[in-house]
Amino acid sequence: MIVSFDEPLDVAWLADLDSRVRRWLLASGLHTRPVLIRTHGRQHGIQVSLTPAGCRAILGVPVGSLSYELADHADLPLGIPDDLHARLASSSWATRFRLLEQHLLKRAAASGSRLPGDLAHAWGVLAARRGRIRVAELAREVGWSRRHLVNRFVGEFGLAPRDVARLHRFGVAQTHARSGVPWAEVAASAGYADQAHLAREFRVLAGQSPTQWRAESFPIVQDTAVGEGAG
């Protein structure tokens, strides 16, 4: 979930530039292809990474319904209303964070939509293992057949367990890469077979080579400790 200020976010799927849209309030689910974000000067905003349960509570839909989407909050049951966005845009950063936190907590407290417990457990196992678990092993962990696990994952999260695991590993790789760790160590720490495997994943998922990604990656101000602790 991204809340933009100054100018709307200009985004498109890299493989389909005709999909280009401009969004002041963007919501997107899990995906395994890169997005191109164009900038036209100054870009300010707040990005909120929601868990699947958080997506249901804050946006009013399962995260699977946003898979491969670049949705406007106006098209969702919940999200950030226009009047709150206007207040956020005209406020100081401290006030923005306070107002947004109040809104998110209110939505979470009032939400009647809950992530099914069995799916929450399966997701938690996959997250705790940072994607380094085979689908068959995950199915045994939750007591399902492999087919049932895949069907439930696609229905709720929009991607099969294998693809969700892939994104978890890629997230670990990005975290280590931002710290300047050598690429061979990044590959090993994230569970890739070798550096070449890591390079292929960067080209597919980020649309760039690892070297290009690191050179163009910009720092994001975030609460790293909380983010890592929440998986």
N, C-alpha and C positions, 0 to 999 in steps of 0.2 A: 504494500500500500504506500503510495507516494502522494504527498501534499505539496504542490508547487506554489511558489510565490514569484513575483516580478513578471514572469512569463510562463505560459503553460509548457509542460513537458512535450517534446516533439519526438515521437517514437514510431518505429516500424520494425517488423520482422526483417532481419537482414536478407533472408532469401526471398522476400516478397515486399519490395519497396512500395508497391501500390497499397499496402496495408497501413500506410502512414496516417497517424492521427495525432491530434494535439489535445492534451488532457491537463486540466488544472488538478483534478483528483483522479488518480489512476489506481486501479486494482488489477492484479494479475496473479494467476496461479502458477503451479509448477510447469516447467517446460524444458525441453532438451534441445532447443535451438536458440541462437543468439538474437538479441534485440539491438537495433541501432538507435542510439539516442543522439539527436542533433542538438547542438547548443548555438545560441544566437547572441552571445554576449554574456550577461550575468545570469547565473542559475542558482536559485536558492530553494530549498525545500526540506521536508522532513520525510524520511523513509521509515516505515514501521514494518518489521518482519513478523508476520503473524504465524502462530502455530495453527494446525488444522482446527483445533477447538476455538482458538481466537478468531479465526476467519468466520466461523459460524456465529460467534457472539457479536463481533464488531461489524461485519458486513452482511450478516443474515443469510449467508449461503454456504454450502459445503465448498471447500477449496477446489474440489474437482470440477465444479461448474465454471471456474475461472481458468482452467487449464488451457494454455495457448490463447488466452484472451488478453486484450488491452482495454479493459472496461472502464467506463465512466461511473463514478459513484451514483450519478443520477439514475442509472439503469439498475441499481441494486436496491434490495429492500431497506438496507441500512447504509452505513458509511458516514462520511463527513457531509453534513448538510451545507448548503450554500451560505447561509447566514453565519455559521461558525467559520467557514473558510474565509469569509470577508473579515471577521474579527481577527483571525489568526494573521492574515496578510497585513493588517494595519497595526499589529502589536509588536512589542519587543520580543526578543528570543525567549527571555525568561517567562513572559506572559504566554507566549505561544505554547511552550512546553506545559505550563500549568493548565491552560485551557484544554489542550489536547488530552492530557492525562485525565482530567476530570471527565471529559466526554467518553474516553475509552473505558474507564472504570464504571461509569454509569451504565454504558451499554452492556458490559460484561455482567454486572449485577442483575440487570433486568432480562438478560437473555434466557429464552426458554428452549433454545436449540442446543443440544448436547451431542458431542461426538460419542458414538457407541463405544462402550467400555472395551469390548474385544478389539476393536480397531485401534483404540487409544493405546492398548497394550502392545499390539503389533508395531505400531508406529514408534512407541517408546523403545522397544527392543532394537529396532533398526537404527534409531537415532543414537542410542547408547553405544552401539557397536560401530557407529560412524560409517555405516554402509558396508562394513566388512563382515557380511554374513550371507550365506547362500539362501536362495529362495526356499529350497527344500527344508533347510534347517529352521528357517523362520516359520514355515508352515507347521513343522513339528512342535515348535515352541508354543504356538497358539492353539494347537490341536485341530488344525484344519487340513484339508487336502490342498495340494498346490493350486489346483484350478480354482477352488473356492477362495483362497487367499488372493489370487490375482484378480478375480472378479470383484471382490470386496474393495481392494485397493483402488482399482480403476474407478469404481462407482463413487467412492468417497474422496479420493485424492487426485483423480484424473490421470494417474500414471500407474503402471505396474510396479510391483516391489523392486524388480531389477532396476528400473529407471530411477526410482526414488533413492535406492542405494547408490546408484551412480552419481546422483546429485550430491548426496552426503559426502562421498569421497572427494568430489570436485571442490566442495566447500572447504574441506580440510586442506586440500592442496592450495587453494587461494589464500587461506589464512597463513600458512607457512610461507608461501611465496612473497606475501607482502612484507614479511620480516627480513627478507633478503637471504634466506637459506638457499644454498646451492640446489640446482634443479634435481640432481640425483637424490639428494636427501628429501626434497619435497615429494618426489615420486615414491620413495620407500615409506615415508611417514604416512602417506595417504592410501597406501595399499595397492599401488600400481605395479605391474609386472616389471617395468623398467622405465627409463626416461622417455623412450620413444612412445610408449603407451600414453604417458602423461601428455606429450606433445600433441598426439592425435586427439585426445579429449579436449584440449584447449582449442584446437581448430574447430572442432564440432560444436562445442558448447559455448565458447566465447567468440568464435569467428576470427581468432588471432592465434599466432604462435605464442608460446609462453614468454619469449623475449619481448615481443610487441606488447603483450598484455601488461607485463611488468613496467615497461617504459611509459605506457600511457595511463596506467592505473593511478588514480588520485586518491589521497587519503579521505576517509569518511569519519567524521566525528561521531563516535558512538560509545555506548557503555559496553565495552568488550567483555568485561568480567561477567556481567549479567547475561549477555548473549550466549557466551560459551557455557555458562552454568545451566541455561535453559535448553541447551541442545539445539 
